[in-house]
Amino acid sequence: MTQIVLEMGPNAMSALRKGPAELAEEIKTAAVVQWYAEGRISQEKGAEILNISRSRFLDELYRRKVPAIQVDIEQLREELECLKD
């Protein structure tokens, strides 16, 4: 497993009221959710990175107010065209 070291002052942990392990997990989850929101990874890959089920990943997206469906207007048009046939 790859480890990434992130140095933070003690104020970060006290402000969030989390210990080092909890803060590390929070940062990892926030990064993965952001990557999903940017369209860089899929739901499946996000769940895999976090080592959780896809259902739990969807719950996390909901909790963080990130839309679970990432479709732009052009993709939506293409899908609707398929329904017309």
Secondary structure, 3 states (H helix, E strand, C coil): CCCCCCCCCHHHHHHHCCCHHHHHHHHHHHHHHHHHHCCCCCHHHHHHHHCCCHHHHHHHHHHCCCCCCCCCHHHHHHHHHHHHC
